[in-house]
């Protein structure tokens, strides 16, 4: 009886898998990334990150830490 139950479960899984549509995970990820990159929130965060990066490159703290680490940047 156990073998019959196993075959029945295999048949159910096969039939269930055949009826589900194929999902292109890579394509779906690319679509979501495109939507996020076109959003206003992305542009705000990108702008803030650019400003913080520019401030860090010109900061006194970066020069002190670089000198302490032996990096003469």
mmJSON file of the N, C-alpha and C atoms, coordinates in Angstrom:
{"data_MODEL":{"atom_site":{
"group_PDB":["ATOM","ATOM","ATOM","ATOM","ATOM","ATOM","ATOM","ATOM","ATOM","ATOM","ATOM","ATOM","ATOM","ATOM","ATOM","ATOM","ATOM","ATOM","ATOM","ATOM","ATOM","ATOM","ATOM","ATOM","ATOM","ATOM","ATOM","ATOM","ATOM","ATOM","ATOM","ATOM","ATOM","ATOM","ATOM","ATOM","ATOM","ATOM","ATOM","ATOM","ATOM","ATOM","ATOM","ATOM","ATOM","ATOM","ATOM","ATOM","ATOM","ATOM","ATOM","ATOM","ATOM","ATOM","ATOM","ATOM","ATOM","ATOM","ATOM","ATOM","ATOM","ATOM","ATOM","ATOM","ATOM","ATOM","ATOM","ATOM","ATOM","ATOM","ATOM","ATOM","ATOM","ATOM","ATOM","ATOM","ATOM","ATOM","ATOM","ATOM","ATOM","ATOM","ATOM","ATOM","ATOM","ATOM","ATOM","ATOM","ATOM","ATOM","ATOM","ATOM","ATOM","ATOM","ATOM","ATOM","ATOM","ATOM","ATOM","ATOM","ATOM","ATOM","ATOM","ATOM","ATOM","ATOM","ATOM","ATOM","ATOM","ATOM","ATOM","ATOM","ATOM","ATOM","ATOM","ATOM","ATOM","ATOM","ATOM","ATOM","ATOM","ATOM","ATOM","ATOM","ATOM","ATOM","ATOM","ATOM","ATOM","ATOM","ATOM","ATOM","ATOM","ATOM","ATOM","ATOM","ATOM","ATOM","ATOM","ATOM","ATOM","ATOM","ATOM","ATOM","ATOM","ATOM","ATOM","ATOM","ATOM","ATOM","ATOM","ATOM","ATOM","ATOM","ATOM","ATOM","ATOM","ATOM","ATOM","ATOM","ATOM","ATOM","ATOM","ATOM","ATOM","ATOM","ATOM","ATOM","ATOM","ATOM","ATOM","ATOM","ATOM","ATOM","ATOM","ATOM","ATOM","ATOM","ATOM","ATOM","ATOM","ATOM","ATOM","ATOM","ATOM","ATOM","ATOM","ATOM","ATOM","ATOM","ATOM","ATOM","ATOM","ATOM","ATOM","ATOM","ATOM","ATOM","ATOM","ATOM","ATOM","ATOM","ATOM","ATOM","ATOM","ATOM","ATOM","ATOM","ATOM","ATOM","ATOM","ATOM","ATOM","ATOM","ATOM","ATOM","ATOM","ATOM","ATOM"],
"id":[1,2,3,4,5,6,7,8,9,10,11,12,13,14,15,16,17,18,19,20,21,22,23,24,25,26,27,28,29,30,31,32,33,34,35,36,37,38,39,40,41,42,43,44,45,46,47,48,49,50,51,52,53,54,55,56,57,58,59,60,61,62,63,64,65,66,67,68,69,70,71,72,73,74,75,76,77,78,79,80,81,82,83,84,85,86,87,88,89,90,91,92,93,94,95,96,97,98,99,100,101,102,103,104,105,106,107,108,109,110,111,112,113,114,115,116,117,118,119,120,121,122,123,124,125,126,127,128,129,130,131,132,133,134,135,136,137,138,139,140,141,142,143,144,145,146,147,148,149,150,151,152,153,154,155,156,157,158,159,160,161,162,163,164,165,166,167,168,169,170,171,172,173,174,175,176,177,178,179,180,181,182,183,184,185,186,187,188,189,190,191,192,193,194,195,196,197,198,199,200,201,202,203,204,205,206,207,208,209,210,211,212,213,214,215,216,217,218,219],
"type_symbol":["N","C","C","N","C","C","N","C","C","N","C","C","N","C","C","N","C","C","N","C","C","N","C","C","N","C","C","N","C","C","N","C","C","N","C","C","N","C","C","N","C","C","N","C","C","N","C","C","N","C","C","N","C","C","N","C","C","N","C","C","N","C","C","N","C","C","N","C","C","N","C","C","N","C","C","N","C","C","N","C","C","N","C","C","N","C","C","N","C","C","N","C","C","N","C","C","N","C","C","N","C","C","N","C","C","N","C","C","N","C","C","N","C","C","N","C","C","N","C","C","N","C","C","N","C","C","N","C","C","N","C","C","N","C","C","N","C","C","N","C","C","N","C","C","N","C","C","N","C","C","N","C","C","N","C","C","N","C","C","N","C","C","N","C","C","N","C","C","N","C","C","N","C","C","N","C","C","N","C","C","N","C","C","N","C","C","N","C","C","N","C","C","N","C","C","N","C","C","N","C","C","N","C","C","N","C","C","N","C","C","N","C","C","N","C","C","N","C","C"],
"label_atom_id":["N","CA","C","N","CA","C","N","CA","C","N","CA","C","N","CA","C","N","CA","C","N","CA","C","N","CA","C","N","CA","C","N","CA","C","N","CA","C","N","CA","C","N","CA","C","N","CA","C","N","CA","C","N","CA","C","N","CA","C","N","CA","C","N","CA","C","N","CA","C","N","CA","C","N","CA","C","N","CA","C","N","CA","C","N","CA","C","N","CA","C","N","CA","C","N","CA","C","N","CA","C","N","CA","C","N","CA","C","N","CA","C","N","CA","C","N","CA","C","N","CA","C","N","CA","C","N","CA","C","N","CA","C","N","CA","C","N","CA","C","N","CA","C","N","CA","C","N","CA","C","N","CA","C","N","CA","C","N","CA","C","N","CA","C","N","CA","C","N","CA","C","N","CA","C","N","CA","C","N","CA","C","N","CA","C","N","CA","C","N","CA","C","N","CA","C","N","CA","C","N","CA","C","N","CA","C","N","CA","C","N","CA","C","N","CA","C","N","CA","C","N","CA","C","N","CA","C","N","CA","C","N","CA","C","N","CA","C","N","CA","C","N","CA","C","N","CA","C","N","CA","C","N","CA","C"],
"label_alt_id":[null,null,null,null,null,null,null,null,null,null,null,null,null,null,null,null,null,null,null,null,null,null,null,null,null,null,null,null,null,null,null,null,null,null,null,null,null,null,null,null,null,null,null,null,null,null,null,null,null,null,null,null,null,null,null,null,null,null,null,null,null,null,null,null,null,null,null,null,null,null,null,null,null,null,null,null,null,null,null,null,null,null,null,null,null,null,null,null,null,null,null,null,null,null,null,null,null,null,null,null,null,null,null,null,null,null,null,null,null,null,null,null,null,null,null,null,null,null,null,null,null,null,null,null,null,null,null,null,null,null,null,null,null,null,null,null,null,null,null,null,null,null,null,null,null,null,null,null,null,null,null,null,null,null,null,null,null,null,null,null,null,null,null,null,null,null,null,null,null,null,null,null,null,null,null,null,null,null,null,null,null,null,null,null,null,null,null,null,null,null,null,null,null,null,null,null,null,null,null,null,null,null,null,null,null,null,null,null,null,null,null,null,null,null,null,null,null,null,null],
"label_comp_id":["UNK","UNK","UNK","UNK","UNK","UNK","UNK","UNK","UNK","UNK","UNK","UNK","UNK","UNK","UNK","UNK","UNK","UNK","UNK","UNK","UNK","UNK","UNK","UNK","UNK","UNK","UNK","UNK","UNK","UNK","UNK","UNK","UNK","UNK","UNK","UNK","UNK","UNK","UNK","UNK","UNK","UNK","UNK","UNK","UNK","UNK","UNK","UNK","UNK","UNK","UNK","UNK","UNK","UNK","UNK","UNK","UNK","UNK","UNK","UNK","UNK","UNK","UNK","UNK","UNK","UNK","UNK","UNK","UNK","UNK","UNK","UNK","UNK","UNK","UNK","UNK","UNK","UNK","UNK","UNK","UNK","UNK","UNK","UNK","UNK","UNK","UNK","UNK","UNK","UNK","UNK","UNK","UNK","UNK","UNK","UNK","UNK","UNK","UNK","UNK","UNK","UNK","UNK","UNK","UNK","UNK","UNK","UNK","UNK","UNK","UNK","UNK","UNK","UNK","UNK","UNK","UNK","UNK","UNK","UNK","UNK","UNK","UNK","UNK","UNK","UNK","UNK","UNK","UNK","UNK","UNK","UNK","UNK","UNK","UNK","UNK","UNK","UNK","UNK","UNK","UNK","UNK","UNK","UNK","UNK","UNK","UNK","UNK","UNK","UNK","UNK","UNK","UNK","UNK","UNK","UNK","UNK","UNK","UNK","UNK","UNK","UNK","UNK","UNK","UNK","UNK","UNK","UNK","UNK","UNK","UNK","UNK","UNK","UNK","UNK","UNK","UNK","UNK","UNK","UNK","UNK","UNK","UNK","UNK","UNK","UNK","UNK","UNK","UNK","UNK","UNK","UNK","UNK","UNK","UNK","UNK","UNK","UNK","UNK","UNK","UNK","UNK","UNK","UNK","UNK","UNK","UNK","UNK","UNK","UNK","UNK","UNK","UNK","UNK","UNK","UNK","UNK","UNK","UNK"],
"label_asym_id":["A","A","A","A","A","A","A","A","A","A","A","A","A","A","A","A","A","A","A","A","A","A","A","A","A","A","A","A","A","A","A","A","A","A","A","A","A","A","A","A","A","A","A","A","A","A","A","A","A","A","A","A","A","A","A","A","A","A","A","A","A","A","A","A","A","A","A","A","A","A","A","A","A","A","A","A","A","A","A","A","A","A","A","A","A","A","A","A","A","A","A","A","A","A","A","A","A","A","A","A","A","A","A","A","A","A","A","A","A","A","A","A","A","A","A","A","A","A","A","A","A","A","A","A","A","A","A","A","A","A","A","A","A","A","A","A","A","A","A","A","A","A","A","A","A","A","A","A","A","A","A","A","A","A","A","A","A","A","A","A","A","A","A","A","A","A","A","A","A","A","A","A","A","A","A","A","A","A","A","A","A","A","A","A","A","A","A","A","A","A","A","A","A","A","A","A","A","A","A","A","A","A","A","A","A","A","A","A","A","A","A","A","A","A","A","A","A","A","A"],
"label_entity_id":["1","1","1","1","1","1","1","1","1","1","1","1","1","1","1","1","1","1","1","1","1","1","1","1","1","1","1","1","1","1","1","1","1","1","1","1","1","1","1","1","1","1","1","1","1","1","1","1","1","1","1","1","1","1","1","1","1","1","1","1","1","1","1","1","1","1","1","1","1","1","1","1","1","1","1","1","1","1","1","1","1","1","1","1","1","1","1","1","1","1","1","1","1","1","1","1","1","1","1","1","1","1","1","1","1","1","1","1","1","1","1","1","1","1","1","1","1","1","1","1","1","1","1","1","1","1","1","1","1","1","1","1","1","1","1","1","1","1","1","1","1","1","1","1","1","1","1","1","1","1","1","1","1","1","1","1","1","1","1","1","1","1","1","1","1","1","1","1","1","1","1","1","1","1","1","1","1","1","1","1","1","1","1","1","1","1","1","1","1","1","1","1","1","1","1","1","1","1","1","1","1","1","1","1","1","1","1","1","1","1","1","1","1","1","1","1","1","1","1"],
"label_seq_id":[1,1,1,2,2,2,3,3,3,4,4,4,5,5,5,6,6,6,7,7,7,8,8,8,9,9,9,10,10,10,11,11,11,12,12,12,13,13,13,14,14,14,15,15,15,16,16,16,17,17,17,18,18,18,19,19,19,20,20,20,21,21,21,22,22,22,23,23,23,24,24,24,25,25,25,26,26,26,27,27,27,28,28,28,29,29,29,30,30,30,31,31,31,32,32,32,33,33,33,34,34,34,35,35,35,36,36,36,37,37,37,38,38,38,39,39,39,40,40,40,41,41,41,42,42,42,43,43,43,44,44,44,45,45,45,46,46,46,47,47,47,48,48,48,49,49,49,50,50,50,51,51,51,52,52,52,53,53,53,54,54,54,55,55,55,56,56,56,57,57,57,58,58,58,59,59,59,60,60,60,61,61,61,62,62,62,63,63,63,64,64,64,65,65,65,66,66,66,67,67,67,68,68,68,69,69,69,70,70,70,71,71,71,72,72,72,73,73,73],
"pdbx_PDB_ins_code":[null,null,null,null,null,null,null,null,null,null,null,null,null,null,null,null,null,null,null,null,null,null,null,null,null,null,null,null,null,null,null,null,null,null,null,null,null,null,null,null,null,null,null,null,null,null,null,null,null,null,null,null,null,null,null,null,null,null,null,null,null,null,null,null,null,null,null,null,null,null,null,null,null,null,null,null,null,null,null,null,null,null,null,null,null,null,null,null,null,null,null,null,null,null,null,null,null,null,null,null,null,null,null,null,null,null,null,null,null,null,null,null,null,null,null,null,null,null,null,null,null,null,null,null,null,null,null,null,null,null,null,null,null,null,null,null,null,null,null,null,null,null,null,null,null,null,null,null,null,null,null,null,null,null,null,null,null,null,null,null,null,null,null,null,null,null,null,null,null,null,null,null,null,null,null,null,null,null,null,null,null,null,null,null,null,null,null,null,null,null,null,null,null,null,null,null,null,null,null,null,null,null,null,null,null,null,null,null,null,null,null,null,null,null,null,null,null,null,null],
"Cartn_x":[0.82,0.0,0.865,2.016,2.912,3.415,3.709,4.198,3.113,1.885,0.766,0.606,0.732,0.63,1.753,2.954,4.088,3.843,3.366,3.076,1.968,0.992,-0.108,0.434,1.331,1.907,2.764,3.486,4.271,3.347,2.258,1.301,0.667,0.318,-0.261,0.735,1.981,3.002,3.247,3.261,3.466,2.312,1.102,-0.075,-0.129,0.203,0.209,1.28,2.44,3.517,3.215,2.519,2.188,1.158,0.342,-0.713,-0.265,0.894,1.395,2.181,2.021,2.791,4.262,5.124,6.56,6.855,7.622,7.978,9.444,9.695,11.061,11.57,12.287,12.752,13.718,14.613,15.563,14.858,13.89,13.122,12.294,11.706,10.915,11.801,12.986,13.927,14.342,14.595,14.987,13.863,12.622,11.472,11.332,11.5,11.398,12.529,13.731,14.863,14.616,14.065,13.775,12.735,11.699,10.678,11.256,12.12,12.727,13.638,14.456,15.394,14.686,13.476,12.71,11.855,11.84,10.98,11.583,10.733,11.201,12.026,11.684,12.425,13.871,14.077,15.436,16.231,15.617,16.358,16.713,15.826,16.117,17.265,17.213,18.261,19.59,19.55,20.764,21.389,20.562,21.055,21.699,21.044,21.595,22.913,22.98,24.213,25.352,25.048,26.073,26.59,25.688,26.094,26.938,26.546,27.309,28.684,28.741,30.02,30.953,30.408,31.222,31.701,30.834,31.222,32.306,32.212,33.213,34.569,34.556,35.822,36.541,35.795,36.416,36.509,36.223,36.158,37.525,37.635,38.848,38.985,37.863,37.872,38.497,38.166,38.729,40.241,40.717,42.161,42.862,42.245,42.85,42.894,41.767,41.729,42.682,42.79,43.727,45.163,45.479,46.839,47.136,46.156,46.347,46.534,45.884,46.01,47.233,47.9,49.095,48.791,47.555,47.13,47.17,48.022,48.202,47.264,45.968,44.995,44.51],
"Cartn_y":[-1.197,0.0,1.262,1.191,2.328,2.692,1.677,1.908,2.575,2.173,2.768,4.24,4.531,5.909,6.768,6.225,6.946,7.255,6.276,6.495,7.527,7.487,8.456,9.891,10.049,11.353,11.843,10.933,11.289,11.739,11.016,11.375,12.733,12.998,14.301,15.433,15.228,16.259,16.526,15.478,15.632,16.382,16.014,16.696,18.145,18.384,19.754,20.6,20.025,20.756,21.056,20.16,20.362,21.468,21.7,22.709,24.11,24.208,25.519,26.171,27.476,28.151,28.254,28.275,28.429,29.88,30.091,31.437,31.684,32.742,33.13,34.015,33.413,34.152,35.264,35.029,36.057,37.24,36.96,38.026,38.811,38.1,38.77,39.664,39.184,39.989,41.238,41.086,42.233,43.256,42.776,43.687,44.471,43.79,44.467,45.474,45.098,46.021,47.269,47.093,48.231,49.15,48.566,49.365,50.146,49.495,50.161,51.296,51.04,52.067,53.266,53.08,54.188,54.917,54.447,55.048,56.326,57.173,58.427,58.136,57.076,56.736,56.384,55.634,55.282,56.535,57.484,58.693,59.517,59.553,60.281,59.607,58.303,57.566,57.672,57.581,57.691,59.079,60.098,61.462,61.642,61.126,61.228,60.465,59.293,58.501,59.219,59.876,60.631,61.786,62.463,63.593,63.117,62.022,61.481,61.022,60.384,59.918,61.092,62.149,63.328,63.987,64.047,64.63,63.788,62.482,61.607,61.768,61.877,62.032,63.313,64.344,65.601,65.831,64.826,65.052,64.973,65.688,65.677,64.314,63.759,62.451,61.385,61.403,60.428,60.589,61.812,62.038,61.565,61.813,61.383,59.869,59.228,57.772,57.155,57.796,57.304,57.411,58.531,58.71,57.705,57.458,56.489,55.068,54.787,53.474,53.347,54.446,54.408,54.622,54.958,55.21,56.706,57.179,58.613,59.143,58.865,59.295,60.682],
"Cartn_z":[0.0,0.0,0.0,0.639,0.695,-0.697,-1.513,-2.871,-3.727,-3.557,-4.281,-3.895,-2.619,-2.149,-2.739,-2.808,-3.382,-4.856,-5.624,-7.037,-7.214,-6.34,-6.403,-6.167,-5.21,-4.931,-6.103,-6.725,-7.914,-9.042,-9.25,-10.301,-10.011,-8.763,-8.399,-8.635,-8.238,-8.421,-9.898,-10.705,-12.142,-12.781,-12.445,-13.003,-12.538,-11.283,-10.769,-11.426,-11.663,-12.312,-13.767,-14.43,-15.84,-16.021,-15.018,-15.156,-14.725,-14.068,-13.645,-14.784,-14.963,-16.012,-15.623,-16.627,-16.402,-16.039,-14.989,-14.559,-14.887,-15.626,-15.96,-14.824,-13.878,-12.697,-13.075,-13.991,-14.413,-15.054,-15.901,-16.543,-15.546,-14.587,-13.554,-12.694,-12.353,-11.569,-12.338,-13.629,-14.458,-14.541,-14.644,-14.69,-13.388,-12.271,-10.97,-10.812,-11.21,-11.111,-11.95,-13.157,-14.017,-13.363,-12.776,-12.106,-10.93,-10.168,-9.011,-9.471,-10.495,-10.97,-11.587,-12.077,-12.66,-11.625,-10.394,-9.377,-8.816,-8.252,-7.651,-6.41,-5.689,-4.476,-4.82,-5.907,-6.331,-6.646,-7.349,-7.713,-6.477,-5.484,-4.244,-3.496,-3.371,-2.66,-3.417,-4.733,-5.537,-5.384,-5.376,-5.204,-3.829,-2.802,-1.448,-1.34,-1.943,-1.896,-2.608,-3.708,-4.438,-3.592,-2.909,-2.054,-0.873,-0.259,0.867,0.401,-0.761,-1.292,-1.582,-2.178,-2.466,-1.174,-0.173,1.11,1.773,1.673,2.285,1.602,0.265,-0.46,-0.059,0.297,0.673,2.166,2.971,4.41,5.092,6.168,6.991,7.678,8.089,8.767,7.866,6.568,5.643,5.555,5.498,5.419,6.689,7.846,9.116,9.193,8.853,8.885,7.867,6.695,5.681,6.152,6.799,7.314,8.418,9.275,10.366,9.82,8.704,8.111,7.219,7.003,6.165,4.693,4.389,3.002,2.773,1.91,1.675,0.6,0.73,-0.273,-0.034],
"occupancy":[1.0,1.0,1.0,1.0,1.0,1.0,1.0,1.0,1.0,1.0,1.0,1.0,1.0,1.0,1.0,1.0,1.0,1.0,1.0,1.0,1.0,1.0,1.0,1.0,1.0,1.0,1.0,1.0,1.0,1.0,1.0,1.0,1.0,1.0,1.0,1.0,1.0,1.0,1.0,1.0,1.0,1.0,1.0,1.0,1.0,1.0,1.0,1.0,1.0,1.0,1.0,1.0,1.0,1.0,1.0,1.0,1.0,1.0,1.0,1.0,1.0,1.0,1.0,1.0,1.0,1.0,1.0,1.0,1.0,1.0,1.0,1.0,1.0,1.0,1.0,1.0,1.0,1.0,1.0,1.0,1.0,1.0,1.0,1.0,1.0,1.0,1.0,1.0,1.0,1.0,1.0,1.0,1.0,1.0,1.0,1.0,1.0,1.0,1.0,1.0,1.0,1.0,1.0,1.0,1.0,1.0,1.0,1.0,1.0,1.0,1.0,1.0,1.0,1.0,1.0,1.0,1.0,1.0,1.0,1.0,1.0,1.0,1.0,1.0,1.0,1.0,1.0,1.0,1.0,1.0,1.0,1.0,1.0,1.0,1.0,1.0,1.0,1.0,1.0,1.0,1.0,1.0,1.0,1.0,1.0,1.0,1.0,1.0,1.0,1.0,1.0,1.0,1.0,1.0,1.0,1.0,1.0,1.0,1.0,1.0,1.0,1.0,1.0,1.0,1.0,1.0,1.0,1.0,1.0,1.0,1.0,1.0,1.0,1.0,1.0,1.0,1.0,1.0,1.0,1.0,1.0,1.0,1.0,1.0,1.0,1.0,1.0,1.0,1.0,1.0,1.0,1.0,1.0,1.0,1.0,1.0,1.0,1.0,1.0,1.0,1.0,1.0,1.0,1.0,1.0,1.0,1.0,1.0,1.0,1.0,1.0,1.0,1.0,1.0,1.0,1.0,1.0,1.0,1.0],
"B_iso_or_equiv":[0.0,0.0,0.0,0.0,0.0,0.0,0.0,0.0,0.0,0.0,0.0,0.0,0.0,0.0,0.0,0.0,0.0,0.0,0.0,0.0,0.0,0.0,0.0,0.0,0.0,0.0,0.0,0.0,0.0,0.0,0.0,0.0,0.0,0.0,0.0,0.0,0.0,0.0,0.0,0.0,0.0,0.0,0.0,0.0,0.0,0.0,0.0,0.0,0.0,0.0,0.0,0.0,0.0,0.0,0.0,0.0,0.0,0.0,0.0,0.0,0.0,0.0,0.0,0.0,0.0,0.0,0.0,0.0,0.0,0.0,0.0,0.0,0.0,0.0,0.0,0.0,0.0,0.0,0.0,0.0,0.0,0.0,0.0,0.0,0.0,0.0,0.0,0.0,0.0,0.0,0.0,0.0,0.0,0.0,0.0,0.0,0.0,0.0,0.0,0.0,0.0,0.0,0.0,0.0,0.0,0.0,0.0,0.0,0.0,0.0,0.0,0.0,0.0,0.0,0.0,0.0,0.0,0.0,0.0,0.0,0.0,0.0,0.0,0.0,0.0,0.0,0.0,0.0,0.0,0.0,0.0,0.0,0.0,0.0,0.0,0.0,0.0,0.0,0.0,0.0,0.0,0.0,0.0,0.0,0.0,0.0,0.0,0.0,0.0,0.0,0.0,0.0,0.0,0.0,0.0,0.0,0.0,0.0,0.0,0.0,0.0,0.0,0.0,0.0,0.0,0.0,0.0,0.0,0.0,0.0,0.0,0.0,0.0,0.0,0.0,0.0,0.0,0.0,0.0,0.0,0.0,0.0,0.0,0.0,0.0,0.0,0.0,0.0,0.0,0.0,0.0,0.0,0.0,0.0,0.0,0.0,0.0,0.0,0.0,0.0,0.0,0.0,0.0,0.0,0.0,0.0,0.0,0.0,0.0,0.0,0.0,0.0,0.0,0.0,0.0,0.0,0.0,0.0,0.0],
"pdbx_formal_charge":[null,null,null,null,null,null,null,null,null,null,null,null,null,null,null,null,null,null,null,null,null,null,null,null,null,null,null,null,null,null,null,null,null,null,null,null,null,null,null,null,null,null,null,null,null,null,null,null,null,null,null,null,null,null,null,null,null,null,null,null,null,null,null,null,null,null,null,null,null,null,null,null,null,null,null,null,null,null,null,null,null,null,null,null,null,null,null,null,null,null,null,null,null,null,null,null,null,null,null,null,null,null,null,null,null,null,null,null,null,null,null,null,null,null,null,null,null,null,null,null,null,null,null,null,null,null,null,null,null,null,null,null,null,null,null,null,null,null,null,null,null,null,null,null,null,null,null,null,null,null,null,null,null,null,null,null,null,null,null,null,null,null,null,null,null,null,null,null,null,null,null,null,null,null,null,null,null,null,null,null,null,null,null,null,null,null,null,null,null,null,null,null,null,null,null,null,null,null,null,null,null,null,null,null,null,null,null,null,null,null,null,null,null,null,null,null,null,null,null],
"auth_seq_id":[1,1,1,2,2,2,3,3,3,4,4,4,5,5,5,6,6,6,7,7,7,8,8,8,9,9,9,10,10,10,11,11,11,12,12,12,13,13,13,14,14,14,15,15,15,16,16,16,17,17,17,18,18,18,19,19,19,20,20,20,21,21,21,22,22,22,23,23,23,24,24,24,25,25,25,26,26,26,27,27,27,28,28,28,29,29,29,30,30,30,31,31,31,32,32,32,33,33,33,34,34,34,35,35,35,36,36,36,37,37,37,38,38,38,39,39,39,40,40,40,41,41,41,42,42,42,43,43,43,44,44,44,45,45,45,46,46,46,47,47,47,48,48,48,49,49,49,50,50,50,51,51,51,52,52,52,53,53,53,54,54,54,55,55,55,56,56,56,57,57,57,58,58,58,59,59,59,60,60,60,61,61,61,62,62,62,63,63,63,64,64,64,65,65,65,66,66,66,67,67,67,68,68,68,69,69,69,70,70,70,71,71,71,72,72,72,73,73,73],
"auth_comp_id":["UNK","UNK","UNK","UNK","UNK","UNK","UNK","UNK","UNK","UNK","UNK","UNK","UNK","UNK","UNK","UNK","UNK","UNK","UNK","UNK","UNK","UNK","UNK","UNK","UNK","UNK","UNK","UNK","UNK","UNK","UNK","UNK","UNK","UNK","UNK","UNK","UNK","UNK","UNK","UNK","UNK","UNK","UNK","UNK","UNK","UNK","UNK","UNK","UNK","UNK","UNK","UNK","UNK","UNK","UNK","UNK","UNK","UNK","UNK","UNK","UNK","UNK","UNK","UNK","UNK","UNK","UNK","UNK","UNK","UNK","UNK","UNK","UNK","UNK","UNK","UNK","UNK","UNK","UNK","UNK","UNK","UNK","UNK","UNK","UNK","UNK","UNK","UNK","UNK","UNK","UNK","UNK","UNK","UNK","UNK","UNK","UNK","UNK","UNK","UNK","UNK","UNK","UNK","UNK","UNK","UNK","UNK","UNK","UNK","UNK","UNK","UNK","UNK","UNK","UNK","UNK","UNK","UNK","UNK","UNK","UNK","UNK","UNK","UNK","UNK","UNK","UNK","UNK","UNK","UNK","UNK","UNK","UNK","UNK","UNK","UNK","UNK","UNK","UNK","UNK","UNK","UNK","UNK","UNK","UNK","UNK","UNK","UNK","UNK","UNK","UNK","UNK","UNK","UNK","UNK","UNK","UNK","UNK","UNK","UNK","UNK","UNK","UNK","UNK","UNK","UNK","UNK","UNK","UNK","UNK","UNK","UNK","UNK","UNK","UNK","UNK","UNK","UNK","UNK","UNK","UNK","UNK","UNK","UNK","UNK","UNK","UNK","UNK","UNK","UNK","UNK","UNK","UNK","UNK","UNK","UNK","UNK","UNK","UNK","UNK","UNK","UNK","UNK","UNK","UNK","UNK","UNK","UNK","UNK","UNK","UNK","UNK","UNK","UNK","UNK","UNK","UNK","UNK","UNK"],
"auth_asym_id":["A","A","A","A","A","A","A","A","A","A","A","A","A","A","A","A","A","A","A","A","A","A","A","A","A","A","A","A","A","A","A","A","A","A","A","A","A","A","A","A","A","A","A","A","A","A","A","A","A","A","A","A","A","A","A","A","A","A","A","A","A","A","A","A","A","A","A","A","A","A","A","A","A","A","A","A","A","A","A","A","A","A","A","A","A","A","A","A","A","A","A","A","A","A","A","A","A","A","A","A","A","A","A","A","A","A","A","A","A","A","A","A","A","A","A","A","A","A","A","A","A","A","A","A","A","A","A","A","A","A","A","A","A","A","A","A","A","A","A","A","A","A","A","A","A","A","A","A","A","A","A","A","A","A","A","A","A","A","A","A","A","A","A","A","A","A","A","A","A","A","A","A","A","A","A","A","A","A","A","A","A","A","A","A","A","A","A","A","A","A","A","A","A","A","A","A","A","A","A","A","A","A","A","A","A","A","A","A","A","A","A","A","A","A","A","A","A","A","A"],
"auth_atom_id":["N","CA","C","N","CA","C","N","CA","C","N","CA","C","N","CA","C","N","CA","C","N","CA","C","N","CA","C","N","CA","C","N","CA","C","N","CA","C","N","CA","C","N","CA","C","N","CA","C","N","CA","C","N","CA","C","N","CA","C","N","CA","C","N","CA","C","N","CA","C","N","CA","C","N","CA","C","N","CA","C","N","CA","C","N","CA","C","N","CA","C","N","CA","C","N","CA","C","N","CA","C","N","CA","C","N","CA","C","N","CA","C","N","CA","C","N","CA","C","N","CA","C","N","CA","C","N","CA","C","N","CA","C","N","CA","C","N","CA","C","N","CA","C","N","CA","C","N","CA","C","N","CA","C","N","CA","C","N","CA","C","N","CA","C","N","CA","C","N","CA","C","N","CA","C","N","CA","C","N","CA","C","N","CA","C","N","CA","C","N","CA","C","N","CA","C","N","CA","C","N","CA","C","N","CA","C","N","CA","C","N","CA","C","N","CA","C","N","CA","C","N","CA","C","N","CA","C","N","CA","C","N","CA","C","N","CA","C","N","CA","C","N","CA","C","N","CA","C","N","CA","C","N","CA","C"],
"pdbx_PDB_model_num":[1,1,1,1,1,1,1,1,1,1,1,1,1,1,1,1,1,1,1,1,1,1,1,1,1,1,1,1,1,1,1,1,1,1,1,1,1,1,1,1,1,1,1,1,1,1,1,1,1,1,1,1,1,1,1,1,1,1,1,1,1,1,1,1,1,1,1,1,1,1,1,1,1,1,1,1,1,1,1,1,1,1,1,1,1,1,1,1,1,1,1,1,1,1,1,1,1,1,1,1,1,1,1,1,1,1,1,1,1,1,1,1,1,1,1,1,1,1,1,1,1,1,1,1,1,1,1,1,1,1,1,1,1,1,1,1,1,1,1,1,1,1,1,1,1,1,1,1,1,1,1,1,1,1,1,1,1,1,1,1,1,1,1,1,1,1,1,1,1,1,1,1,1,1,1,1,1,1,1,1,1,1,1,1,1,1,1,1,1,1,1,1,1,1,1,1,1,1,1,1,1,1,1,1,1,1,1,1,1,1,1,1,1,1,1,1,1,1,1]
}}}
